Amino acid sequence: MDRSATAIWKGNLKEGAGTLDTQSGALKTLPYSFKGRFEDESGKSGTNPEELIAAAHAGCYAMQLSHFLAENGTPATKLDAKAAVTLVPGTGITQSAITLVGTVPGIDAAKFKELAEKAKAECPVSRALGAIKVTLNASLA
């Protein structure tokens, strides 16, 4: 199964700007720029590749964990997963830190932590990010 996205960039690195489109249409002419990537810590001036990697990682991780929890006979009521991707200018992407709060009736904390770590190791996006540090802070609500 292949998925695709298209980036259009116009201009030079610092003054230029671009748009992103995805195959599904979920992103349609979504703006991105140097400012949005390297200068605007608020994240309000458009998206950037790191934000999109973070979204992909959080979504993939939550889906993988939901599968393992269901297999365990303890399906989640809610999984609130956040991934924070760190970009160090001049070095590159160095980390993706997942924070998870799960509402999972009938599971004990030890089994939850075990399955949460297993999902971190086995989610396809975590595997794709094998060149960087991936951390997990998982807790039950």
C-alpha positions in Angstrom: 0.0 0.0 0.0 1.4 3.3 -1.0 0.4 6.8 0.2 1.6 10.0 -1.3 1.9 13.7 -0.6 3.1 16.6 -2.8 5.2 19.6 -1.8 5.4 22.7 -4.0 8.1 25.2 -3.0 8.6 28.6 -4.6 11.6 30.8 -3.9 14.7 30.5 -1.9 14.9 28.8 1.6 14.4 31.9 3.8 12.0 34.0 1.8 10.3 31.2 -0.1 7.1 29.4 0.8 5.4 26.2 -0.1 2.2 24.2 0.1 1.6 20.5 0.9 -1.2 18.3 -0.4 -2.0 14.7 0.5 -3.5 12.0 -1.5 -6.5 11.8 0.8 -7.2 15.5 0.6 -6.8 15.9 4.3 -4.1 18.4 3.6 -4.9 20.7 0.7 -2.6 23.6 -0.2 -1.4 23.6 3.5 1.2 26.4 3.8 4.7 25.9 5.1 7.7 28.1 5.3 11.2 28.7 6.8 9.6 30.9 9.5 7.1 28.1 10.4 9.8 25.6 10.6 12.6 27.4 12.3 11.4 30.7 13.8 7.8 30.5 14.9 7.7 28.5 18.2 3.9 29.1 18.4 3.3 26.9 15.4 0.7 29.4 14.0 2.4 30.4 10.8 1.9 27.1 9.0 2.9 23.5 9.3 6.4 22.0 8.9 7.8 18.5 8.2 8.5 17.8 11.9 4.9 18.6 12.9 3.7 16.2 10.2 6.0 13.5 11.4 4.8 14.1 15.0 1.2 13.7 13.8 2.0 10.5 12.0 3.9 9.1 14.9 1.1 9.9 17.5 -1.6 8.5 15.2 0.3 5.3 14.3 1.3 4.7 17.9 -2.3 5.1 19.2 -3.6 2.7 16.6 -0.9 0.1 17.4 -1.5 0.3 21.1 -5.3 0.0 20.6 -4.7 -3.2 18.8 -2.5 -4.7 21.5 -5.0 -3.6 24.2 -7.9 -5.2 22.4 -5.9 -8.5 21.9 -5.3 -8.4 25.6 -9.1 -8.3 26.2 -8.9 -4.8 27.6 -9.9 -2.4 24.8 -9.2 1.3 25.5 -12.0 3.7 26.0 -9.6 6.5 25.0 -5.9 6.9 24.1 -4.6 10.4 24.1 -1.2 10.3 22.4 1.0 13.2 21.7 4.4 13.1 19.9 6.9 15.9 20.1 9.5 15.8 17.4 12.8 17.7 18.1 14.7 19.4 15.3 18.1 20.7 16.1 19.2 23.1 13.3 22.4 22.0 11.8 22.0 18.5 13.2 18.6 17.3 12.1 15.7 15.5 13.7 17.0 14.0 16.9 14.0 12.7 18.8 10.3 11.9 18.9 8.9 11.9 22.5 5.5 10.2 22.9 3.3 11.1 25.8 0.3 8.9 26.3 -2.6 9.0 28.7 -4.9 6.0 28.4 -8.3 5.2 29.7 -8.3 1.4 29.8 -10.9 -0.3 32.0 -9.7 -3.6 33.6 -6.0 -3.3 33.0 -3.3 -3.1 35.7 -0.5 -0.5 35.4 2.2 -3.1 34.8 0.4 -4.7 31.8 -0.5 -1.3 30.4 3.2 -0.2 30.5 4.2 -3.5 28.9 1.8 -3.1 26.0 2.6 0.6 25.7 6.3 -0.2 25.3 5.5 -3.0 22.8 3.5 -0.6 20.7 6.3 2.0 20.8 8.7 -0.7 19.5 6.4 -2.2 16.8 4.4 0.8 15.4 5.5 1.2 11.8 6.3 4.9 12.2 8.5 4.2 15.3 10.3 1.6 13.2 10.8 4.2 10.4 12.2 6.6 12.9 14.9 4.1 13.9 17.7 6.5 13.4 16.5 8.8 16.2 15.7 8.5 19.9 12.0 7.5 20.5 10.9 7.9 24.1 7.6 7.1 25.8 5.9 8.4 28.9 2.7 6.4 29.3 0.2 6.6 32.1 -3.4 5.5 32.9 -6.0 8.2 33.4 
